[in-house]
Amino acid sequence: MKKLLMITTGGTIASVEGENGLAPAVNANEMLNYVSDMNNDYTMETLSLMNLDSTNMQPEDWVTMAEAVQHRYDAYDGFIITHGTDTMAYTAAALSYMLQNSSKPIVITGSQIPITFQKTDAKRNITDAIRFACEEIGGVYVVFDGRVIQGTRAIKLRTKSYDAFESINYPYIAFIHEDRIEYNKKIQSQNEPFTVDTSLCTDVLLLRLYPGLKPEVFDVLANMYKGVVIESYGSGGIPFERHDLLQKINELVEKGVVVVITTQCLEEGEDMTIYEVGRRINQELITRSSNMNTEAIVPKLMWALGRSAEPKEVKRMMETPIADDITIWPS
């Protein structure tokens, strides 16, 4: 019989109507009362960790969640974390980097409609999360609308629909059909030891390029941030004519700031080797993101900067996938 822990952090799933609109108020024990017991294959304990709208979620809250799992890791077979949808993808990625090589499922879920409402997706999502937390699988996952997504590959694509989340540049891990879980492929288990590292450096800026951006904006960044993620165009090009951003970015890197180039396109990732606007970038100094999504790049950069202040080492960590960046499919 599996022993599970459900950790609640707030979000829409725990919200009730208040004077100023929906706000989290339902605690862990109350939430569990809305979900009927599926079978006798597990026991459930609860922990009300925080009660935040996920818009208010900050990196220090990721650390609190990671430490909550770490301190109880040996006592449970699986973990369910309920969370607001707006920053769920960032949290899932952050936990993937801080809690590496887990041999137990750490499942994050939430809902688009509060569990207290008569019509809600919350009950199904919690039920699915419990079911997946009973599986013989390790790692951090998002379970939402019957789909299981690698923790570093989730993005919120829709604001109202039940199918709010998509898996970007990576297949869904599995689909959940009532009492049946259908995997895309058999997953190979990890043999590396479970490691926890909650050191984060939050001096990170996310900057989206747009036509007309003034190059001078980069002059002020070196004194404020240790890492900058640039959402560029297409395959990862940087403008160098008229509004010359390339020179300013090179100056930023020379000052020791880690600059990560990604793309504004959701799918297929960057490839700076195709066009002149990409090849002109000094790829010995600039950090490439391959096909990672922004919601994973930002917390990974915070995690890497928390482990090292040396730009070359941060670049190495950013460009080297960890086990939780990808689920290993047997060849």
C-alpha positions in Angstrom: 0.0 0.0 0.0 1.4 3.4 -1.0 1.8 6.1 1.5 1.3 9.6 -0.1 1.6 13.2 1.1 -0.5 15.9 -0.4 1.0 19.4 0.0 -1.2 22.4 -0.6 0.2 25.8 -1.6 -3.0 27.7 -2.6 -4.0 28.7 -6.1 -7.3 28.6 -7.9 -7.9 25.1 -6.8 -8.1 26.3 -3.2 -9.9 29.5 -3.8 -13.2 30.9 -2.6 -15.2 34.0 -3.5 -14.1 37.0 -1.4 -14.7 40.7 -1.3 -12.1 41.4 -3.9 -12.6 38.2 -6.0 -11.3 34.7 -5.8 -8.5 34.1 -3.3 -7.0 30.9 -1.8 -8.6 29.8 1.5 -9.1 26.0 1.4 -6.6 24.0 3.5 -5.2 20.6 2.7 -7.7 18.6 4.9 -10.6 20.4 3.5 -9.5 19.9 0.0 -9.1 16.2 0.5 -12.7 16.0 1.6 -13.9 16.9 -1.9 -12.1 13.9 -3.4 -13.7 10.5 -2.9 -11.4 7.6 -2.0 -10.5 5.8 -5.2 -9.4 2.5 -3.8 -7.5 0.9 -0.9 -4.1 1.0 -2.6 -2.9 4.1 -0.7 -3.1 6.1 2.4 -3.0 9.9 2.4 -1.6 12.5 4.7 -1.7 16.2 4.2 0.4 19.3 4.7 -0.9 22.9 4.3 2.3 24.6 3.4 1.1 28.0 2.2 -2.0 29.6 0.7 -0.9 31.8 -2.1 -2.3 32.9 -5.4 0.4 31.6 -7.7 0.8 35.1 -9.1 2.4 35.9 -5.7 4.7 32.8 -5.8 8.4 33.6 -5.5 11.6 31.6 -5.7 11.9 31.4 -1.9 8.5 29.6 -2.0 10.1 27.1 -4.4 12.7 26.5 -1.8 10.1 26.0 0.9 8.4 23.3 -1.2 11.6 21.6 -2.1 12.6 21.5 1.6 9.2 20.2 2.6 9.7 17.2 0.2 13.3 16.7 1.3 12.5 16.5 5.0 9.7 14.0 4.4 11.2 12.1 1.5 11.9 8.9 3.3 8.5 8.8 5.0 6.4 8.7 1.8 6.2 6.8 -1.5 4.9 9.8 -3.5 4.0 13.4 -3.3 1.2 15.6 -4.7 1.6 19.3 -4.6 -1.5 21.5 -5.4 -0.6 24.8 -6.9 -2.0 27.7 -8.8 -1.8 27.5 -12.6 -0.3 30.8 -13.4 3.3 30.0 -12.3 2.9 26.2 -12.0 5.3 25.6 -14.9 8.1 27.7 -13.3 7.6 25.8 -10.0 7.6 22.4 -11.7 10.9 23.3 -13.4 12.5 24.8 -10.3 11.6 21.6 -8.3 13.1 19.5 -11.1 16.5 21.2 -10.6 16.4 21.4 -6.9 15.2 17.8 -6.3 17.1 15.7 -8.8 17.0 12.0 -9.4 14.0 11.3 -7.3 13.0 7.7 -7.3 9.5 8.7 -6.2 6.9 10.7 -8.1 6.5 14.3 -7.2 3.3 15.4 -8.9 2.1 19.0 -9.3 -1.5 19.7 -10.2 -4.1 22.4 -9.8 -7.3 23.5 -11.6 -8.9 26.2 -13.7 -12.0 26.3 -11.5 -12.0 26.2 -7.6 -12.7 22.8 -6.0 -15.5 24.4 -4.0 -17.5 25.2 -7.2 -20.1 22.7 -8.5 -18.6 22.6 -11.9 -14.8 22.1 -11.6 -11.8 20.3 -13.1 -10.2 20.2 -9.6 -11.6 16.8 -8.5 -10.4 15.1 -11.7 -7.0 16.6 -11.6 -6.4 15.7 -7.9 -7.7 12.2 -8.6 -5.4 11.8 -11.6 -2.5 13.2 -9.6 -3.1 10.7 -6.8 -3.3 7.9 -9.3 0.0 8.9 -10.9 1.7 9.4 -7.5 1.1 5.7 -6.9 3.1 4.7 -10.0 6.6 3.2 -9.9 8.3 6.2 -11.4 10.6 8.9 -10.3 10.9 12.6 -11.1 8.8 15.8 -11.1 5.7 15.9 -13.2 2.7 18.1 -14.0 -0.6 16.3 -14.2 -3.4 18.3 -15.7 -6.5 17.4 -17.8 -5.5 13.7 -18.0 -2.0 14.4 -19.3 1.3 13.9 -17.6 4.0 16.4 -18.5 7.7 16.3 -17.7 8.3 19.0 -15.0 10.7 21.0 -17.2 8.5 20.9 -20.3 5.2 22.3 -19.2 3.8 25.7 -20.2 0.4 27.2 -19.5 -1.1 28.0 -22.9 -4.7 28.8 -22.1 -6.2 31.0 -19.4 -9.7 29.4 -19.1 -9.9 26.0 -20.8 -9.4 22.8 -18.8 -6.6 21.7 -21.1 -4.5 24.7 -20.0 -1.1 23.0 -20.2 1.0 21.7 -23.1 4.2 19.8 -23.3 6.7 21.7 -25.3 9.4 20.0 -27.5 8.9 16.8 -25.7 6.2 14.1 -25.8 3.7 13.7 -23.1 4.9 11.1 -20.5 1.5 9.5 -20.2 -2.3 9.9 -20.5 -4.7 9.1 -17.7 -8.0 7.6 -18.6 -10.1 7.2 -15.4 -8.4 4.1 -13.7 -5.9 3.5 -16.5 -2.5 5.1 -17.2 -1.3 4.9 -20.8 2.5 5.6 -21.1 3.9 6.8 -24.4 6.8 4.3 -23.9 8.1 2.3 -21.1 10.3 4.5 -18.9 13.8 3.6 -17.9 14.4 4.0 -14.2 17.2 6.2 -12.8 20.0 4.8 -10.8 21.6 8.1 -9.6 21.2 9.0 -5.9 18.5 11.5 -4.9 20.1 14.9 -4.5 18.8 18.2 -3.1 20.3 21.6 -3.8 18.1 24.6 -3.0 20.7 27.3 -3.6 19.2 29.9 -5.9 20.5 33.2 -7.2 17.5 35.3 -8.2 19.4 38.1 -9.9 18.0 37.0 -13.3 16.2 39.1 -15.9 13.9 37.9 -18.7 13.9 40.2 -21.6 11.8 39.8 -24.7 13.1 41.5 -27.9 10.9 43.6 -30.1 11.5 46.0 -33.0 12.5 49.3 -31.7 14.1 48.2 -28.4 16.8 50.7 -27.4 20.3 49.2 -27.2 21.0 51.5 -24.2 18.8 49.3 -22.0 21.6 46.8 -21.7 23.9 49.5 -20.2 22.1 49.3 -16.8 21.8 45.6 -16.6 25.4 44.7 -15.6 25.0 46.4 -12.2 21.6 44.8 -11.5 21.7 41.2 -12.7 24.1 38.2 -12.9 22.1 36.5 -15.6 19.9 37.6 -18.5 17.6 35.4 -20.6 16.9 37.0 -24.0 13.8 35.8 -25.9 15.0 36.6 -29.4 13.3 36.1 -32.7 12.9 32.9 -34.8 16.0 30.7 -34.5 17.7 33.0 -32.1 18.9 36.1 -34.1 20.1 39.4 -32.5 19.7 42.7 -34.4 23.0 44.3 -35.4 21.9 47.0 -37.9 20.7 50.5 -36.8 19.5 49.4 -33.3 22.6 47.4 -32.7 21.8 45.1 -29.8 24.7 42.6 -30.5 27.5 45.0 -29.4 25.7 45.8 -26.2 25.1 42.1 -25.5 28.8 41.3 -26.1 29.7 44.1 -23.7 27.3 42.6 -21.1 29.0 39.2 -21.4 32.4 40.7 -21.1 31.4 42.2 -17.8 30.6 38.7 -16.5 26.9 38.6 -16.9 25.6 35.2 -18.2 23.4 35.8 -21.2 21.1 33.0 -22.4 19.6 33.2 -25.8 16.2 31.5 -26.5 13.4 32.1 -28.9 10.0 33.6 -28.7 8.7 30.7 -30.7 7.1 28.0 -28.5 8.2 25.0 -30.5 11.4 23.6 -32.0 13.9 25.8 -30.1 16.8 28.0 -31.2 19.5 27.3 -33.8 21.9 30.2 -34.1 23.9 28.5 -36.8 21.5 29.1 -39.6 21.3 32.9 -40.2 23.9 35.7 -40.1 21.9 37.3 -37.3 22.6 34.2 -35.3 26.1 33.4 -36.4 27.4 36.8 -35.5 26.7 36.0 -31.8 29.8 34.9 -30.0 28.7 31.3 -29.2 31.9 30.8 -27.1 30.5 33.3 -24.6 26.7 33.3 -25.1 24.8 30.4 -23.5 22.5 28.5 -25.8 19.1 27.1 -24.7 18.5 24.5 -27.4 14.8 23.6 -27.3 14.1 24.4 -23.6 11.1 26.6 -22.8 11.4 29.9 -21.0 9.6 28.6 -17.9 12.4 26.1 -17.4 15.3 28.3 -18.5 14.6 31.0 -15.9 14.7 28.7 -12.8 17.6 26.6 -14.2 19.6 29.8 -14.6 18.8 30.8 -11.0 19.8 27.3 -9.9 23.1 27.3 -11.9 24.0 30.8 -10.6 23.2 29.6 -7.1 25.9 26.9 -7.5 28.6 28.9 -9.2 29.5 32.5 -9.9 31.9 31.5 -12.7 30.2 32.3 -16.1 31.9 29.5 -17.9 30.7 27.0 -15.3 27.2 28.4 -15.4 27.2 28.1 -19.2 28.3 24.5 -18.9 25.5 23.7 -16.4 22.9 25.4 -18.5 23.9 23.6 -21.7 24.2 20.2 -20.1 20.8 18.4 -19.6 20.2 16.9 -16.2 18.2 13.7 -15.8 15.1 15.7 -15.0 15.3 17.7 -18.2 14.4 14.6 -20.0 12.7 11.3 -19.1 14.9 8.5 -20.4 13.2 6.2 -22.9 14.8 2.9 -23.5 16.3 2.5 -27.0 
